[in-house]
Amino acid sequence: MTSRPLEGIKVVELATFIAAPCTARVLADLGADVIKVEAPAGDPLRFTAVNEGRPLTHLENTSYDLENAGKRCVTLNTKTKEGHDALEKMISEADVFITNMRQTPLKKMGFDYDTLHAKYPSLVFGYVSGYGEKGPDKDLPGFDFTAFYARGGILGPLRDKDSVPMLTVPGFGDHQVSMNLATGVLAALFKAKMTGEGDKVVVSLLHSAIWDISLVLQASQYGAECMKFPMKRSNIANPLTVCHKTKDEQWLQIAMPQYDRHYPIFMEAAGHPELVGDPKYYPQAALQANREEFYDILVDIMGSKTLDEWTKIMDEADLPYAVAQSWEELLVDKQAWGSDCFYEMEYPTGAKRTLVRPPIMFEEIGLPPYERGPYPGEHTESVLKEFGYTDEQIAEMVESGAAVTLDPNLK
């Protein structure tokens, strides 16, 4: 593997849960030296095992590893002067500082952008916000359940009108934010290296959600019936982009956004040439007055054949589709494994688990190593020594509670 693009770049992360730590994990994959600073209580993501049905142990923590692979962990009590000063020393020598702490405590600590920029003008400040840095709700606490899914227009409108909102998947919005923030941080880092001037990069859960639905959100202002979400599935403007149930109770997502082009091909392939050119359903402009009627016809057509029969038909007609896979099916998907989406991690517990790689691939660099996330305080001593602390000073910090080192039981 050739050298990675961010080798030599130092990143300090003061963040919890998913979005901001995931941003730093992406930078670590790109070769940056990422130091994660945790409070003595630990990142709450270390303790979400019950929510996910996995063992509650640092020795096998797939969620923490996903967001923190390749980092080093220093555990500091930044409420103490010694812990605070140690963190500032690290920031003073960093190229990038990433955090999702709310602005009030950041300012009290002196780690807000304005304070740090005045001291370290080349520092890039990457910040994750729930609702953005301006506006009446900028100080509200934000999670992807709330700021992204609900406030961001995904949970309420994007469902069948006759159904309840979906069960949200934790981390979905956070990972959108992490990629957005990584993009901005890399651009700001390039500028800082060229000019010596750092910048603050802010990405919010709310704005990321709005960006994700922007295509339909913008179209909704015209007031057309086909854009009044939530809606009944049978009212969608193009039923050839809806997921349909097959004869054997499987779900098949078809994707023919060019209705006028695909409709004749699909009807021939499906064995219904009598519908080709039917003026009630073709072209798409004529369909709009007969959407529900055609939807019922399409449901019957899709329900007349098994999934295997449909995949063969769609392949032979070169029509786009995908099976709506369960997570169990996805974990053994040959294409996902073949394109390096997954990595098999072997844990000290003896278990082998499938972990997901960030979706950034390089031809020359190759795949980055997938190292587990650090244990709490695993690198406290070694990192503090890198920043000039002596054994005696580190021992005093540990004794006073300003720093925490690795639990011997995890060695």
Beta strands, then each sheet from edge to edge (+ up, - down):
strand 1: 10-14
strand 2: 33-38
strand 3: 72-76
strand 4: 96-99
strand 5: 124-129
strand 6: 200-204
strand 7: 243-245
strand 8: 251-254
strand 9: 321-323
strand 10: 342-346
strand 11: 352-356
strand 12: 403-404
sheet 1: 6+ 5+ 4+ 1+ 2+ 3+ 12-
sheet 2: 7+ 8- 9+
sheet 3: 10+ 11-
end
